[in-house]
Amino acid sequence: MSHLSRSNGRPEPEVIVNFADGFAYSKGKMEEAFRSGLMDKPSVRPTKETSHAKREDVELLVQEFEISRTQAEKVLIENNGDVSKALEQLIAV
């Protein structure tokens, strides 16, 4: 009953906000996300130390195997940046 307006007893309309990124956000859902602690968790971003994919190696895999950059980076990271092992893995598939 907390969603009832004090003036006329009708429920408040749901507030939807349109942002410049093209998405619309529901006020109720955003408040629930904040209450649940979802936004309190720190985001995990890969550092350059954990990424073993060199730009030249990624380009080589993308051009030779006609795969996406994401797939090429994933294969290189799985093989600790070793291009020859990445090539062998892609050929075996």
Rosetta blueprint (number, residue, H / E / L):
1 M L
2 S L
3 H L
4 L E
5 S L
6 R L
7 S L
8 N L
9 G L
10 R L
11 P E
12 E L
13 P L
14 E L
15 V L
16 I E
17 V E
18 N E
19 F L
20 A L
21 D L
22 G L
23 F L
24 A E
25 Y E
26 S E
27 K H
28 G H
29 K H
30 M H
31 E H
32 E H
33 A H
34 F H
35 R H
36 S L
37 G L
38 L H
39 M H
40 D H
41 K L
42 P L
43 S L
44 V L
45 R L
46 P L
47 T L
48 K L
49 E L
50 T L
51 S L
52 H L
53 A L
54 K L
55 R H
56 E H
57 D H
58 V H
59 E H
60 L H
61 L H
62 V H
63 Q H
64 E H
65 F H
66 E L
67 I L
68 S L
69 R H
70 T H
71 Q H
72 A H
73 E H
74 K H
75 V H
76 L H
77 I H
78 E H
79 N L
80 N L
81 G L
82 D L
83 V H
84 S H
85 K H
86 A H
87 L H
88 E H
89 Q H
90 L H
91 I H
92 A H
93 V L
